[in-house]
Amino acid sequence: MPLNVLYLQHVGAFGGSSKSMFEMIKAFPEKTVHPYLISPVGSVNKYASELRIENLATVGISQFDNSRHGHYRNFRWLILLREIFYLPFTFLILLKARRSWKNIDIIHINEITMLPGLLICRMLFKQPIVLHCRTLFHNVSGFRRKIFTDIVKKNVALVIAIDETVKKTLPKELSPIVVHNGFDPRKLVIEEKEKTPQMRSGRFSVAMVGSLIRYKGVHEFIESAAICKEKQLSIDFLLIGDAPKSKKGLSQKVKRWLGLEHNIREELVNMIEEKGLKDYVRFVPFTTNVKEIYDAIDVLCFPSHLNAAGRPVFEAAYSRVPSIVAIDNPDNDTIMDGITGLCIKPKDSMALANAIAFFYNNPEQVKKMGEQAYLLAVNNFDSNKNALEVLDIYKSLIKN
């Protein structure tokens, strides 16, 4: 009999965390896991339906964010008002799930921020909970750390970190284990229905892949393009992805005024025009056919402010594409500096430009590091192998 696993996803828009979740679900051996999904309304529940995953959607899932990037400080404390607003919707959708799906064996919380949902799941389902940590934890001493640690120790059966970098930030008393995300370029999570945009221009190409969000380092990417232009390097800079859709209403205006609004496409367009980069920087629409994206570029840039190597790094590696990652003291399970790519300081446009120029001037290093990146990805990010690790965790929790 398959295990009935309920997945709780915090964001409705299709992104890295949801994609990793779907990759894992698809990689489980046939008839071993029967997945159920709860998420905010958006492309996630749409994709779940396409994958024939039973799912329920609501306005929003209440969170308490103590990640390194999103932890509450200054004006960010106002975001708690949104989480309080989402709390009854979270309870009601989980109550509906409890009444609809009566034989749940495991609860899988797909991000570290969902403490309210975690507690509600524990109360309603009374089944083992797996907490999947995908972002760096703000691990500083204080009340918030103690609350988080106490809640997780009392209610969570096992904590999974997606890599060694994330694991290092988690409280040691939680005894997290590492199970890497997975990727299989032969089996895309969602089959692309539209033709992939043309990206090749014949020039050396570097790209960022993902949502256009400030903390992803998009401004540094454009500034590095300006520096490379001054050096007269013939390079295509590709921004592959879309800005999050901007919602209307008073709350959105307040968020924009406080600097909490992340829809910055217009700002980036103006920046490109002001710096005279129309022939250097191009926007490419989002596509789920990531294999064709990575096959068409020479180097991936991941200049995120999060000080971590994200999912695009190992996805690109499967196409033998090396990466430039903004990260201090990287662990060798995600990127090896000077071997599978180059590591630079976060928020440093000049360092990013210099790394791009290095690859531009040393094509043999692009090929050499790309091969090493491929070997690392195959070893650590095989979706089938990693899904089996999670399946073994499920089975052991049920057995115990």
C-alpha positions in Angstrom: 0.0 0.0 0.0 1.3 3.5 -0.8 2.0 5.9 1.9 -0.4 8.9 2.0 1.7 12.0 2.4 0.2 15.5 2.8 2.5 18.3 1.5 2.1 21.8 2.8 3.5 24.5 0.4 3.9 28.1 1.5 3.9 29.9 -1.9 1.3 29.7 -4.7 3.7 30.8 -7.5 5.7 28.1 -9.1 9.3 28.5 -8.0 12.4 26.7 -6.6 10.8 25.2 -3.5 7.7 23.9 -5.3 9.7 22.6 -8.2 12.0 20.7 -5.9 8.9 19.2 -4.2 7.4 18.1 -7.5 10.7 16.7 -8.7 10.8 14.5 -5.5 7.2 13.4 -5.8 7.6 12.4 -9.5 10.8 10.5 -8.6 9.2 8.2 -6.0 8.9 4.7 -7.3 5.4 3.9 -8.6 2.8 3.1 -6.0 5.0 4.0 -3.0 3.6 7.4 -2.2 0.2 8.9 -2.7 0.7 12.7 -2.5 -1.8 15.3 -1.4 -1.1 19.0 -1.6 -2.2 22.2 0.1 -1.0 25.6 -1.2 -2.1 29.1 -1.8 -4.0 29.7 -5.0 -1.6 30.1 -8.0 0.4 28.1 -10.5 1.4 25.5 -7.9 -2.0 24.0 -7.5 -2.5 24.3 -11.3 0.7 22.3 -11.9 -0.4 19.8 -9.2 -3.6 19.2 -11.1 -1.7 18.6 -14.3 0.4 16.0 -12.4 -2.8 14.5 -11.1 -2.0 15.3 -7.5 -5.0 15.8 -5.3 -4.8 19.3 -4.0 -6.6 22.1 -2.2 -5.9 25.8 -2.5 -6.6 28.8 -0.2 -6.0 32.5 -0.1 -2.7 32.1 1.8 -0.8 29.9 4.2 0.2 31.7 7.5 3.9 31.8 8.2 6.4 33.0 10.8 9.6 33.9 8.9 12.8 33.6 10.8 15.0 33.0 7.8 18.3 34.9 7.4 16.8 37.0 4.6 13.2 37.4 5.7 13.4 37.6 9.5 11.4 40.4 11.0 13.1 43.7 11.7 12.1 47.4 11.3 9.1 47.7 8.9 9.2 43.9 8.1 7.3 43.4 11.4 4.2 44.7 9.6 4.2 41.6 7.4 3.0 39.7 10.5 -0.4 41.4 9.9 -0.7 39.5 6.7 0.2 36.2 8.5 -2.4 36.9 11.1 -5.0 37.5 8.3 -4.0 34.2 6.7 -4.3 32.2 9.9 -8.0 31.4 9.8 -7.7 30.5 6.1 -4.8 28.1 7.0 -6.9 26.5 9.7 -10.0 26.1 7.5 -8.1 24.6 4.5 -6.3 22.1 6.8 -9.6 21.2 8.5 -11.2 20.6 5.1 -8.2 18.4 4.2 -8.7 16.5 7.5 -12.3 15.8 6.6 -11.6 15.0 2.9 -8.4 13.0 3.3 -8.9 10.6 6.2 -5.9 8.3 6.0 -2.9 10.6 5.9 0.3 8.8 7.2 2.9 11.6 7.0 2.9 15.4 7.0 5.6 17.0 4.9 6.1 20.8 5.6 7.9 22.2 2.5 9.6 25.2 4.2 11.0 26.2 7.5 8.7 29.3 7.8 5.4 27.4 8.2 5.2 27.1 12.0 1.5 28.0 12.3 0.5 25.4 9.7 2.9 22.9 11.3 1.1 23.3 14.7 -2.3 23.0 13.1 -1.3 19.9 11.2 -0.1 18.3 14.4 -3.3 19.1 16.2 -5.6 17.9 13.4 -3.8 14.9 11.9 -1.6 13.7 14.8 0.8 12.0 12.4 4.6 12.3 12.1 5.8 15.6 10.6 8.8 16.1 8.3 10.1 19.7 8.2 12.0 20.5 5.0 14.3 23.5 5.4 15.2 25.2 2.1 16.4 28.6 3.3 19.1 29.7 5.6 17.9 30.1 9.2 18.5 33.3 11.2 20.2 31.4 14.0 20.9 34.0 16.6 20.2 33.6 20.3 17.0 35.1 21.5 13.3 34.6 22.0 12.5 33.8 18.4 15.2 31.1 18.1 14.0 29.5 21.3 10.3 29.5 20.2 11.2 28.0 16.9 13.5 25.3 18.4 11.0 24.3 21.1 8.1 24.0 18.6 10.2 21.9 16.2 11.6 19.6 18.9 8.1 18.9 20.3 6.2 18.5 17.1 8.5 17.4 14.3 9.8 13.9 13.8 12.6 14.8 11.4 14.3 17.9 10.0 15.7 17.8 6.5 18.1 20.4 5.2 18.6 20.7 1.4 22.4 21.1 1.7 25.3 21.5 4.2 25.0 25.3 4.0 21.4 25.3 5.2 22.2 22.6 7.8 24.9 24.8 9.4 22.5 27.6 10.1 19.9 25.3 11.9 20.0 24.8 15.7 22.2 21.7 16.3 19.7 20.4 18.9 17.3 19.7 16.0 19.7 17.1 14.6 18.9 18.0 10.9 20.0 15.6 8.1 20.9 16.6 4.6 18.9 15.3 1.6 19.8 17.3 -1.5 17.2 18.5 -4.0 16.9 16.5 -7.2 16.8 17.1 -10.9 16.3 14.9 -13.9 16.7 16.8 -17.2 15.3 13.8 -19.1 11.9 14.1 -17.3 10.8 17.7 -16.8 8.4 18.4 -14.0 6.0 20.2 -16.3 6.1 19.6 -20.1 6.4 23.0 -21.9 3.5 23.6 -24.2 4.9 26.7 -25.8 8.1 27.0 -27.9 11.1 28.0 -25.9 12.2 31.6 -26.7 15.3 32.0 -29.0 18.3 32.9 -26.8 21.4 32.3 -28.9 22.9 35.3 -30.6 26.2 33.9 -31.4 27.9 35.8 -28.6 29.3 34.5 -25.3 26.2 34.4 -23.0 25.7 34.6 -19.3 22.3 34.3 -17.6 20.3 34.6 -14.4 17.4 32.2 -14.2 14.5 32.7 -11.9 12.1 35.4 -10.6 13.3 39.0 -11.0 13.6 39.9 -7.3 15.9 42.4 -5.7 17.6 40.0 -3.4 18.4 37.6 -6.3 21.1 40.2 -7.3 19.5 41.4 -10.5 20.9 44.9 -10.0 24.4 43.6 -9.6 23.9 41.5 -12.7 23.0 44.6 -14.8 25.8 46.7 -13.2 28.3 43.9 -14.2 27.0 44.2 -17.7 27.9 47.9 -17.7 31.4 47.1 -16.5 31.9 44.4 -19.2 30.7 46.9 -21.8 33.3 49.3 -20.7 35.9 46.6 -21.1 34.5 46.1 -24.6 33.6 42.4 -24.0 31.1 41.0 -26.5 28.7 39.3 -24.1 24.9 38.6 -24.0 23.4 39.1 -20.5 20.1 37.2 -20.2 17.5 37.7 -17.5 15.4 34.6 -17.8 12.2 34.8 -15.8 9.5 37.1 -14.8 8.9 39.6 -12.0 6.3 38.5 -9.4 2.9 39.8 -10.4 2.0 43.0 -8.6 -1.3 42.9 -6.8 -3.5 45.9 -6.5 -5.0 47.5 -3.4 -4.0 49.6 -0.4 -1.8 46.9 1.2 0.3 46.7 -2.0 0.7 50.5 -2.0 1.9 50.4 1.6 4.4 47.6 0.8 5.7 49.6 -2.1 6.1 52.7 0.0 7.9 50.7 2.7 10.2 49.1 0.2 8.8 45.6 0.6 7.4 45.3 -2.9 9.6 43.1 -5.1 8.1 43.8 -8.6 11.1 45.7 -10.1 10.9 45.0 -13.8 10.2 48.6 -14.7 13.1 49.7 -12.5 15.4 47.3 -14.3 14.2 48.4 -17.7 15.0 52.0 -16.8 18.4 51.0 -15.4 19.2 49.2 -18.7 18.2 52.3 -20.7 20.2 54.7 -18.5 23.3 52.7 -18.8 22.9 52.1 -22.6 22.7 48.4 -22.3 19.9 47.6 -24.7 22.3 45.6 -26.9 23.8 43.8 -23.9 21.0 42.8 -21.6 17.9 41.0 -22.7 14.8 39.7 -20.9 13.7 36.2 -21.7 10.2 35.0 -20.6 9.8 32.3 -18.0 9.8 28.8 -19.4 9.6 25.4 -17.6 11.8 23.9 -20.3 14.9 24.6 -18.3 17.1 22.1 -20.2 16.9 24.1 -23.4 17.7 27.3 -21.4 20.9 25.8 -19.9 22.0 24.2 -23.2 21.9 27.7 -24.8 24.1 29.6 -22.3 27.8 29.5 -21.4 27.8 30.5 -17.8 25.1 30.8 -15.1 25.2 33.7 -12.7 23.7 33.4 -9.2 24.6 36.7 -7.5 21.9 36.2 -4.8 22.1 38.2 -1.5 21.2 34.9 0.4 24.8 33.7 0.5 23.9 30.3 -0.8 23.9 28.3 -4.0 20.4 28.0 -5.4 18.6 25.4 -7.5 19.7 26.9 -10.9 23.3 26.1 -10.1 22.9 22.3 -10.2 20.3 22.5 -13.0 22.8 24.3 -15.1 25.5 21.8 -14.1 23.5 19.0 -15.8 24.1 20.8 -19.1 27.8 21.2 -18.2 27.5 24.9 -17.5 29.6 26.3 -14.7 28.3 28.9 -12.3 29.3 32.2 -10.6 27.8 32.2 -7.1 27.8 34.9 -4.5 28.7 32.9 -1.4 31.2 33.0 1.4 32.9 29.8 2.5 30.9 27.4 0.3 30.5 23.8 1.1 31.7 21.4 -1.5 28.3 19.7 -1.9 26.9 22.5 -4.0 29.8 24.4 -5.6 33.6 24.0 -5.5 35.3 27.3 -6.0 37.7 27.2 -9.0 36.6 23.6 -9.8 32.9 23.6 -10.7 32.6 27.4 -10.9 33.6 30.7 -9.2 32.6 32.1 -5.9 32.4 35.8 -5.2 31.3 38.1 -2.4 27.6 38.9 -2.3 26.5 42.4 -3.5 29.8 42.9 -5.4 29.1 44.0 -9.0 32.9 44.4 -9.8 33.6 40.9 -8.5 30.8 39.5 -10.7 32.1 41.3 -13.7 35.6 40.1 -13.2 34.4 36.5 -12.8 32.4 36.8 -16.1 35.4 38.3 -17.8 37.6 35.4 -16.6 35.3 32.9 -18.2 35.0 35.0 -21.4 38.8 35.1 -21.7 39.3 31.5 -20.8 36.9 29.3 -22.8 38.8 26.2 -21.8 37.9 26.9 -18.2 34.3 27.1 -19.1 34.5 23.6 -20.5 36.7 22.2 -17.7 34.6 23.6 -14.9 31.4 22.6 -16.7 32.5 19.0 -16.8 33.4 19.0 -13.1 30.0 20.7 -12.3 28.2 17.9 -14.1 30.0 15.2 -12.1 29.1 17.0 -8.9 25.5 17.3 -9.9 25.1 13.7 -10.9 26.6 12.6 -7.6 24.6 14.9 -5.3 21.4 15.9 -7.1 20.1 12.8 -8.7 16.3 13.0 -8.2 15.7 9.2 -8.1 18.4 8.6 -5.5 17.4 11.5 -3.3 13.7 10.6 -3.5 14.6 7.1 -2.3 16.3 8.7 0.7 13.1 10.6 1.6 11.0 7.5 1.1 13.2 5.6 3.5 12.7 8.4 6.0 8.9 8.1 5.6 9.0 4.3 6.1 11.2 4.6 9.2 8.9 7.1 10.8 5.9 4.9 10.2 7.7 1.9 11.5 8.7 3.7 14.7 
